[in-house]
Amino acid sequence: MTTKRQWCVVGQGALGSLMAVHLAKQQQRVTLKLRHAGSCDIRFADHTWSFDAVQEIQQPSIIFAAVKAYQVAPLLVELQSQPAFQESILVLSYNGMLTNEAELLRPNDWHWVTTHGAYREGNEVVHGGHGQSWLGSLHGQTAKPDFFADLEQALPPLHWQADIRQRRWQKLAINCLINPYTVIHQCRNGELAHLVTRQEWQDVAQEITRLAAHDRVQLNADDLLQQAQQVVKQTARNRSSMLQDYLHQRPLEIDYLNGFVAAASTAAGWSAPANERLCEQVQSLSSMKSITSRPKPDNAE
């Protein structure tokens, strides 16, 4: 028998919306944390799901937040000002890494790492790529939390990972090897197989494995390349999340991917020129697009 729990899903992102719907299917109590209180509809698989929307956490809840990396710190500041948060559990999912995660996150906060893909098509949420997920903590908690089965039923398969760092580093690496190149070449994932040389990918991967080893996580550059090439093949028709953000002129997560690798490597005492170069190229393209997309003044030719 399914135990009913109080869940609060942050925002209206595609992955969060997908999780909200699947939790609701299990008869879980689900609210959405949005900028405005009221109600919110999510359209999924030809059915409309209605949820109560709140601005603040009303009662102790399991908070599920699949957000952008640059949203994590502001979200935590906001949540910490809300009394119910102290008795709530936080499950976070985001691309990349923050340099101050250990200071930001509590011992009972969890990371959800996933290869599932979702996107919005108009008002509808589409489960665009079926993958798998892992749940664990940065603090190496050895026991599965009570809500593990809820997430497992919502978007299976879900794997337990007492130390989630290995999976987070692997996902960081795959994103670093794919996302920036899709922006640079303005292409779908599958085209990268013909646009990026093995040596380019090798240089990026080796810098990541060196930094991971500094964090006591062992990765293999050749394994990372194989995984990235497999993802490129499996998602050949997809646009990466970074390319979608770029095309819609939204902030990019490059500072938390290749930018993180470059900055953390410098802090550790060495350079990561391949990742630094990718970061600078994407930042330059993003700045140029922002400038060229601004409306011209009325007297402009």
VOVEX-348846 format. One record per residue (C-alpha): residue number from 1; residue in one letter; z, x, y. Coordinates in steps of 0.5 Angstrom, whole numbers, padded with zeros to 4 digits. Layout:
BEGIN
    k  r     up   east  north
  NUM  A      Z      X      Y
...
This chain:
BEGIN
    k  r     up   east  north
    1  M   0000   0000   0000
    2  T  -0002   0003   0007
    3  T   0004   0004   0012
    4  K   0002   0001   0018
    5  R   0003   0006   0024
    6  Q   0003   0006   0032
    7  W  -0004   0010   0034
    8  C  -0006   0012   0041
    9  V  -0013   0015   0041
   10  V  -0014   0019   0048
   11  G  -0021   0017   0052
   12  Q  -0027   0014   0049
   13  G  -0031   0020   0046
   14  A  -0035   0019   0040
   15  L  -0031   0022   0035
   16  G  -0024   0019   0038
   17  S  -0028   0012   0038
   18  L  -0030   0013   0031
   19  M  -0023   0015   0029
   20  A  -0020   0009   0033
   21  V  -0025   0004   0029
   22  H  -0024   0007   0022
   23  L  -0016   0007   0023
   24  A  -0017   0000   0025
   25  K  -0020  -0002   0019
   26  Q  -0014   0000   0015
   27  Q  -0010  -0005   0019
   28  Q  -0007   0001   0023
   29  R  -0004  -0001   0030
   30  V  -0009   0003   0035
   31  T  -0009   0003   0042
   32  L  -0013   0007   0047
   33  K  -0011   0011   0053
   34  L  -0016   0011   0058
   35  R  -0016   0011   0066
   36  H  -0015   0004   0067
   37  A  -0010  -0001   0063
   38  G  -0013  -0007   0060
   39  S  -0018  -0008   0054
   40  C  -0024  -0004   0051
   41  D  -0029  -0006   0046
   42  I  -0032   0000   0041
   43  R  -0039  -0002   0038
   44  F  -0040   0001   0031
   45  A  -0045  -0001   0025
   46  D  -0047  -0007   0028
   47  H  -0040  -0010   0029
   48  T  -0035  -0010   0036
   49  W  -0028  -0008   0035
   50  S  -0023  -0009   0041
   51  F  -0017  -0005   0043
   52  D  -0012  -0005   0048
   53  A  -0012   0000   0053
   54  V  -0006   0003   0056
   55  Q  -0005   0009   0062
   56  E   0001   0011   0059
   57  I   0004   0012   0052
   58  Q   0008   0006   0051
   59  Q   0012   0007   0045
   60  P   0013   0013   0040
   61  S   0006   0014   0037
   62  I   0001   0019   0033
   63  I  -0003   0021   0039
   64  F  -0010   0023   0037
   65  A  -0014   0027   0042
   66  A  -0021   0029   0040
   67  V  -0023   0032   0047
   68  K  -0026   0038   0051
   69  A  -0023   0044   0051
   70  Y  -0022   0044   0059
   71  Q  -0019   0037   0058
   72  V  -0013   0040   0054
   73  A  -0008   0043   0059
   74  P  -0009   0037   0064
   75  L  -0008   0032   0058
   76  L  -0001   0036   0056
   77  V   0001   0036   0063
   78  E   0000   0028   0064
   79  L   0003   0027   0057
   80  Q   0009   0031   0058
   81  S   0011   0027   0064
   82  Q   0011   0021   0060
   83  P   0018   0019   0056
   84  A   0015   0016   0050
   85  F   0011   0023   0049
   86  Q   0018   0026   0047
   87  E   0018   0022   0040
   88  S   0011   0022   0039
   89  I   0006   0027   0035
   90  L   0000   0030   0037
   91  V  -0006   0031   0033
   92  L  -0011   0035   0037
   93  S  -0019   0037   0036
   94  Y  -0023   0041   0041
   95  N  -0028   0046   0041
   96  G  -0026   0053   0042
   97  M  -0020   0056   0044
   98  L  -0015   0057   0049
   99  T  -0011   0064   0051
  100  N  -0005   0060   0052
  101  E  -0004   0055   0046
  102  A   0002   0058   0044
  103  E   0006   0056   0050
  104  L   0002   0049   0051
  105  L   0003   0046   0044
  106  R   0010   0044   0041
  107  P   0012   0046   0034
  108  N   0010   0039   0031
  109  D   0003   0038   0034
  110  W  -0003   0039   0030
  111  H  -0010   0041   0030
  112  W  -0015   0037   0026
  113  V  -0022   0041   0025
  114  T  -0028   0038   0023
  115  T  -0035   0038   0022
  116  H  -0036   0031   0023
  117  G  -0041   0029   0028
  118  A  -0041   0023   0033
  119  Y  -0045   0021   0039
  120  R  -0046   0015   0043
  121  E  -0053   0011   0043
  122  G  -0052   0006   0049
  123  N  -0046   0003   0048
  124  E  -0045   0004   0041
  125  V  -0042   0010   0037
  126  V  -0046   0013   0032
  127  H  -0043   0017   0026
  128  G  -0049   0022   0026
  129  G  -0047   0027   0021
  130  H  -0042   0027   0015
  131  G  -0038   0033   0014
  132  Q  -0031   0035   0012
  133  S  -0024   0036   0016
  134  W  -0018   0040   0016
  135  L  -0011   0039   0018
  136  G  -0006   0044   0020
  137  S  -0001   0047   0025
  138  L  -0001   0053   0029
  139  H   0006   0054   0026
  140  G   0005   0054   0019
  141  Q   0008   0048   0017
  142  T   0008   0048   0009
  143  A   0009   0040   0008
  144  K   0004   0035   0009
  145  P   0006   0030   0015
  146  D   0007   0023   0013
  147  F   0000   0021   0017
  148  F  -0004   0025   0013
  149  A  -0007   0020   0008
  150  D  -0009   0015   0014
  151  L  -0013   0021   0017
  152  E  -0016   0022   0010
  153  Q  -0018   0015   0009
  154  A  -0021   0014   0016
  155  L  -0026   0020   0015
  156  P  -0026   0023   0009
  157  P  -0025   0028   0006
  158  L  -0019   0031   0009
  159  H  -0016   0038   0007
  160  W  -0009   0040   0008
  161  Q  -0009   0047   0011
  162  A  -0002   0050   0012
  163  D  -0004   0055   0017
  164  I  -0010   0052   0021
  165  R  -0012   0059   0024
  166  Q  -0017   0061   0019
  167  R  -0021   0054   0020
  168  R  -0021   0054   0027
  169  W  -0024   0061   0028
  170  Q  -0029   0059   0023
  171  K  -0031   0054   0027
  172  L  -0030   0058   0034
  173  A  -0035   0063   0031
  174  I  -0040   0057   0028
  175  N  -0040   0054   0035
  176  C  -0041   0061   0039
  177  L  -0047   0063   0034
  178  I  -0051   0056   0035
  179  N  -0049   0052   0042
  180  P  -0050   0057   0047
  181  Y  -0057   0059   0044
  182  T  -0059   0051   0044
  183  V  -0058   0051   0052
  184  I  -0062   0058   0053
  185  H  -0068   0056   0049
  186  Q  -0067   0048   0051
  187  C  -0068   0046   0044
  188  R  -0065   0042   0038
  189  N  -0061   0046   0033
  190  G  -0067   0047   0028
  191  E  -0071   0051   0032
  192  L  -0066   0057   0033
  193  A  -0068   0059   0026
  194  H  -0075   0062   0029
  195  L  -0072   0063   0036
  196  V  -0066   0067   0035
  197  T  -0066   0074   0031
  198  R  -0062   0076   0026
  199  Q  -0059   0082   0030
  200  E  -0057   0078   0036
  201  W  -0053   0073   0031
  202  Q  -0050   0079   0028
  203  D  -0048   0082   0034
  204  V  -0044   0076   0036
  205  A  -0041   0075   0029
  206  Q  -0039   0082   0029
  207  E  -0035   0082   0036
  208  I  -0032   0075   0033
  209  T  -0030   0078   0027
  210  R  -0027   0084   0030
  211  L  -0023   0080   0035
  212  A  -0020   0075   0029
  213  A  -0018   0081   0025
  214  H  -0014   0083   0032
  215  D  -0011   0076   0031
  216  R  -0009   0077   0023
  217  V  -0015   0073   0021
  218  Q  -0020   0076   0016
  219  L  -0027   0074   0017
  220  N  -0034   0077   0015
  221  A  -0040   0077   0019
  222  D  -0045   0076   0014
  223  D  -0041   0070   0011
  224  L  -0041   0067   0019
  225  L  -0049   0068   0019
  226  Q  -0050   0064   0013
  227  Q  -0045   0059   0015
  228  A  -0049   0058   0022
  229  Q  -0056   0058   0019
  230  Q  -0054   0053   0014
  231  V  -0051   0048   0020
  232  V  -0057   0050   0023
  233  K  -0061   0047   0017
  234  Q  -0057   0041   0016
  235  T  -0057   0039   0023
  236  A  -0064   0041   0025
  237  R  -0066   0035   0029
  238  N  -0059   0035   0033
  239  R  -0058   0037   0040
  240  S  -0051   0041   0040
  241  S  -0046   0038   0044
  242  M  -0046   0044   0049
  243  L  -0054   0042   0050
  244  Q  -0052   0035   0051
  245  D  -0047   0036   0056
  246  Y  -0052   0041   0060
  247  L  -0057   0036   0060
  248  H  -0052   0031   0063
  249  Q  -0050   0036   0068
  250  R  -0043   0035   0065
  251  P  -0038   0041   0065
  252  L  -0039   0046   0059
  253  E  -0034   0049   0054
  254  I  -0038   0056   0054
  255  D  -0031   0059   0057
  256  Y  -0027   0057   0051
  257  L  -0033   0059   0046
  258  N  -0036   0066   0048
  259  G  -0033   0067   0054
  260  F  -0026   0067   0050
  261  V  -0029   0072   0045
  262  A  -0031   0076   0051
  263  A  -0024   0075   0055
  264  A  -0020   0076   0049
  265  S  -0023   0082   0047
  266  T  -0022   0085   0054
  267  A  -0015   0084   0054
  268  A  -0015   0087   0047
  269  G  -0018   0093   0049
  270  W  -0025   0093   0048
  271  S  -0031   0090   0050
  272  A  -0036   0084   0047
  273  P  -0042   0085   0050
  274  A  -0046   0080   0046
  275  N  -0042   0074   0047
  276  E  -0041   0076   0055
  277  R  -0048   0076   0056
  278  L  -0049   0069   0052
  279  C  -0043   0067   0057
  280  E  -0046   0069   0063
  281  Q  -0053   0067   0061
  282  V  -0051   0060   0060
  283  Q  -0046   0060   0066
  284  S  -0053   0062   0070
  285  L  -0057   0056   0067
  286  S  -0051   0051   0069
  287  S  -0051   0053   0076
  288  M  -0058   0053   0077
  289  K  -0059   0046   0074
  290  S  -0053   0044   0078
  291  I  -0057   0046   0085
  292  T  -0064   0044   0083
  293  S  -0061   0037   0081
  294  R  -0058   0036   0088
  295  P  -0061   0030   0092
  296  K  -0065   0033   0098
  297  P  -0064   0031   0105
  298  D  -0068   0026   0108
  299  N  -0072   0031   0112
  300  A  -0073   0036   0106
  301  E  -0081   0036   0104
